[in-house]
Amino acid sequence: MLKCRSVWRKLAPFAGASATLCRQNVRRTGLNNGRTPAHVPAAHMATGPAGGGGGGQNHFYVLLVGGTCLGGAIYAYRTVKGDQRRYQERIAEISSRPHRRAKEATTSIRTEAPAVAEAEAQVKPPSREPSGPAPDAESAAPSETTQPPQADGPVFGGAAEEAPAEPQVEEAARRDSAQPSLTLPWHAPYLLIGGGTASFAAARSIRARDPGARVLIVTDEPDLPYMRPPLSKELWFSDDPAVTDTLRFKQWNGKERSIYFQPPSFYISPEELSKAENGGVAVLTSKKVVHMDVRGNKVKLDDDTEISYDKCLIATGGVPRNLQVLDRAGEEVKNRTTLFRKIEDFRSLDKVSRNTKSITVIGGGFLGSELACALGRRSHDSGLEVIQMFPEKGNMGKVLPEYLSNWTTEKVKTEGVKVLSEALVKSVTCKDDQLEIKLKDGRLVKTDHIVAAVGLEPNVDLAKSAGLEVDSDFGGYRVNAELQARSNIWVAGDAACFYDIRLGRRRAEHHDHAVVSGRLAGENMTGADKPYWHQSMFWSDLGPDVGYEAIGIVDSSLPTVGVFAKATAKDTPKAVTEKSGTGIRSESETEDVASSAAAPSAPAPAPAVAREDDYGKGVIFYLRDKVVVGIILWNVFNRMPIARKIIKDGEEHADLNEVAKLFNIHED
Amino acid sequence: MTPTLPGGLLHQIGFHIFIWEEMTTVRQEGKDKIIFVTKEDHATPSNAELVEENPDDPYEERGLILPNGDINWNCLCLGGMASGPCGTEFKEAFSCFHYSKEEVKGSECLDQFRTMQECMQRYPELYPQEEDDVPEENTSKAEPTTEDATATDSKSIFDSVQASDSTQASVGSPLES
């Protein structure tokens, strides 16, 4: 059938052309002797009309047509034969592969194996180079016989793939770090997808509440769970030159700790998970969950392993957003751009900061400002030029009210950062080994490296396969007040768009929220059924003079009421924060900086009140329909419980100055 | 001298209003109100009304002991003690201690304590054996609610836990940064 069609297709043009040629010739020369034209098309091989009349011209035509037809026919024939040959070869190759896999499967111990193995065999060949199928089969066989039979093992799916055979050596090495995954647990009572803060908090919660719980964390990063805030703060202030390896930082109380929540000895290996008497937490690193089958209560990893679960938490966090102009800018620009989120980004940016002369941070939010300040600190010693640009009018423009945002921007500038506000990037090109950033208003910035801190895209890759709802307003998986998406599935952390009973549906991208929501999800996975109630907080430090804690919805588009202490001589933020101990404060910064605050962009006040523009410390209330929905504690610390209480109450307060009294802002 | 305007019409940018009686400065910048207060301004007690706390609110964070007398193993005060590799041993020892009705509380629980200590000695990284009294909640602002189980030898742990036991750590307040 195929043969006929391909033949016809190849010949049709020729058939058509030669047939018309023939017919034309026939009519021209005239079939005087009455031969019917009907015969002519059939005779595309023959030389059409019989000789007779016409003279030499006819002979020429006849020869031309005949030659064309013959040539066409020969070409068609050869092409068709070639196609056929190639087709046969391909079929032969494909059919030989299942045959080889089937040989492997029959040597295994599993009972339901054949069906599974067949399915896997079909999946496996495309992913593997056809370089060494034979040695694979041989080494796969012994590995299967040595693996202990899984007691009640249905869908196993792991061993054959993971045999560290020749063609897979490079894969095994990559996945290494104690993850040979020969005897991967195929069933995890508690499966946590994602290995970040929320996941770890949930694991701890589950272990506390369910005795002997077996928890499996699957993460696509190569690292054990770690906390993110120090990556843009404390780690940059460390004096230790080996900090990029040790990842240890000094806390406010002087004690050192690692960014990892727990050392490796806290965890058990995935292989031991099912056998451990008292359960434990196992972490499977460098593995990504690519498919989720909610009906069957199982997930599939990127190496085709399947893991079934009883309860599952999705805590996949997000990936840094990129600017469209950077995405489209080409290889050269991309090699000089950092999207900052993980440990490897910290390491690479640290290296870059030591080896370049100029870094530009695009983005004026938390991460951008913190990185700019951290790099700006470095610039004092190294002469590194640090530029920060963003579309808003001032740093934290989307969070702080304008007057405070302007004040903060001035502080950031004193940290050694060149701030370009109201800057929209139009294009980025690479010229003479330098990046040229062209802004929409015409300004041109030349720099060596770009750090893009323009937001986080929540990771909802599993929404499609799992049939989970994604929120269109805030992004992330939509979950209820108990953080539940479906009956056995919870979502926590950056990826969760949850219903906050007090503040409404929202999504928070803060560390403490990841901890609180992860913890809550863990509680609910063990039967607690509690809604999100304990409000999470967040904080930011931007140098010695700007440190604040915040809670609730802190959006600069809301009306705000700020109550500040009139600055007196002894109210230096540096002194305050050192005493209460909140962040890292540079010793070299002096109090000169604090008192000589630049005036904000509001019209210059009368000299008598110039000192009042020094927003040393205070409380800022964010209102929505006259109810306080967010609070910032500006350089006042250890008052978060009061702030939390006010938000929890959700009352309308006539005079917020009275509420501010509760915070005792004049005291330390 | 700037006249005081009728209440509510403070929407001119940069307009200063001095309320002589209170020495408080109020300024309005668009939708944002800015108030500067002196220490004296805030000396009088606040008349802001707060909603009364309900001690039995099921949604709230609980202290170490739940209303029904059980131990809250997920209490922030315990750090990671109940969830680490020696979590089971810890739970057994502490449960025995908690429910002990002996003259010397916990005297019949020596076996459980010993098992727990043996377990902890196997993980010196997680349970450093030093004289450090504070279970590590309040150390890092980076993790107000998550902690590593660097709790110390069992005696001091139980001392500190017993202390919070009697004070009924409420609503997570002492456990913030």
Boltz contact constraints between the chains, C-beta under 6 A:
constraints:
  - contact:
      token1: [A, 201]
      token2: [B, 146]
      max_distance: 6.0
  - contact:
      token1: [A, 204]
      token2: [B, 80]
      max_distance: 6.0
  - contact:
      token1: [A, 204]
      token2: [B, 83]
      max_distance: 6.0
  - contact:
      token1: [A, 205]
      token2: [B, 74]
      max_distance: 6.0
  - contact:
      token1: [A, 207]
      token2: [B, 83]
      max_distance: 6.0
  - contact:
      token1: [A, 207]
      token2: [B, 87]
      max_distance: 6.0
  - contact:
      token1: [A, 208]
      token2: [B, 73]
      max_distance: 6.0
  - contact:
      token1: [A, 208]
      token2: [B, 74]
      max_distance: 6.0
  - contact:
      token1: [A, 208]
      token2: [B, 82]
      max_distance: 6.0
  - contact:
      token1: [A, 208]
      token2: [B, 83]
      max_distance: 6.0
  - contact:
      token1: [A, 209]
      token2: [B, 74]
      max_distance: 6.0
  - contact:
      token1: [A, 227]
      token2: [B, 142]
      max_distance: 6.0
  - contact:
      token1: [A, 229]
      token2: [B, 142]
      max_distance: 6.0
  - contact:
      token1: [A, 251]
      token2: [B, 139]
      max_distance: 6.0
  - contact:
      token1: [A, 251]
      token2: [B, 140]
      max_distance: 6.0
  - contact:
      token1: [A, 253]
      token2: [B, 139]
      max_distance: 6.0
  - contact:
      token1: [A, 255]
      token2: [B, 139]
      max_distance: 6.0
  - contact:
      token1: [A, 262]
      token2: [B, 148]
      max_distance: 6.0
  - contact:
      token1: [A, 263]
      token2: [B, 125]
      max_distance: 6.0
  - contact:
      token1: [A, 265]
      token2: [B, 123]
      max_distance: 6.0
  - contact:
      token1: [A, 265]
      token2: [B, 125]
      max_distance: 6.0
  - contact:
      token1: [A, 266]
      token2: [B, 84]
      max_distance: 6.0
  - contact:
      token1: [A, 266]
      token2: [B, 126]
      max_distance: 6.0
  - contact:
      token1: [A, 278]
      token2: [B, 88]
      max_distance: 6.0
  - contact:
      token1: [A, 401]
      token2: [B, 32]
      max_distance: 6.0
  - contact:
      token1: [A, 403]
      token2: [B, 29]
      max_distance: 6.0
  - contact:
      token1: [A, 512]
      token2: [B, 144]
      max_distance: 6.0
  - contact:
      token1: [A, 515]
      token2: [B, 145]
      max_distance: 6.0
  - contact:
      token1: [A, 515]
      token2: [B, 146]
      max_distance: 6.0
  - contact:
      token1: [A, 530]
      token2: [B, 59]
      max_distance: 6.0
  - contact:
      token1: [A, 533]
      token2: [B, 59]
      max_distance: 6.0
  - contact:
      token1: [A, 534]
      token2: [B, 61]
      max_distance: 6.0
  - contact:
      token1: [A, 559]
      token2: [B, 31]
      max_distance: 6.0
  - contact:
      token1: [A, 560]
      token2: [B, 32]
      max_distance: 6.0
  - contact:
      token1: [A, 561]
      token2: [B, 33]
      max_distance: 6.0
  - contact:
      token1: [A, 562]
      token2: [B, 34]
      max_distance: 6.0
  - contact:
      token1: [A, 563]
      token2: [B, 35]
      max_distance: 6.0
  - contact:
      token1: [A, 564]
      token2: [B, 36]
      max_distance: 6.0
  - contact:
      token1: [A, 566]
      token2: [B, 36]
      max_distance: 6.0
  - contact:
      token1: [A, 566]
      token2: [B, 38]
      max_distance: 6.0
  - contact:
      token1: [A, 602]
      token2: [B, 14]
      max_distance: 6.0
  - contact:
      token1: [A, 602]
      token2: [B, 29]
      max_distance: 6.0
  - contact:
      token1: [A, 603]
      token2: [B, 14]
      max_distance: 6.0
  - contact:
      token1: [A, 612]
      token2: [B, 25]
      max_distance: 6.0
  - contact:
      token1: [A, 612]
      token2: [B, 36]
      max_distance: 6.0
  - contact:
      token1: [A, 640]
      token2: [B, 176]
      max_distance: 6.0
  - contact:
      token1: [A, 641]
      token2: [B, 173]
      max_distance: 6.0
  - contact:
      token1: [A, 641]
      token2: [B, 176]
      max_distance: 6.0
  - contact:
      token1: [A, 649]
      token2: [B, 51]
      max_distance: 6.0
  - contact:
      token1: [A, 653]
      token2: [B, 48]
      max_distance: 6.0
  - contact:
      token1: [A, 657]
      token2: [B, 35]
      max_distance: 6.0
  - contact:
      token1: [A, 658]
      token2: [B, 46]
      max_distance: 6.0
  - contact:
      token1: [A, 658]
      token2: [B, 47]
      max_distance: 6.0
  - contact:
      token1: [A, 658]
      token2: [B, 48]
      max_distance: 6.0
  - contact:
      token1: [A, 659]
      token2: [B, 48]
      max_distance: 6.0
  - contact:
      token1: [A, 661]
      token2: [B, 42]
      max_distance: 6.0
  - contact:
      token1: [A, 661]
      token2: [B, 46]
      max_distance: 6.0
  - contact:
      token1: [A, 662]
      token2: [B, 46]
      max_distance: 6.0
  - contact:
      token1: [A, 666]
      token2: [B, 39]
      max_distance: 6.0
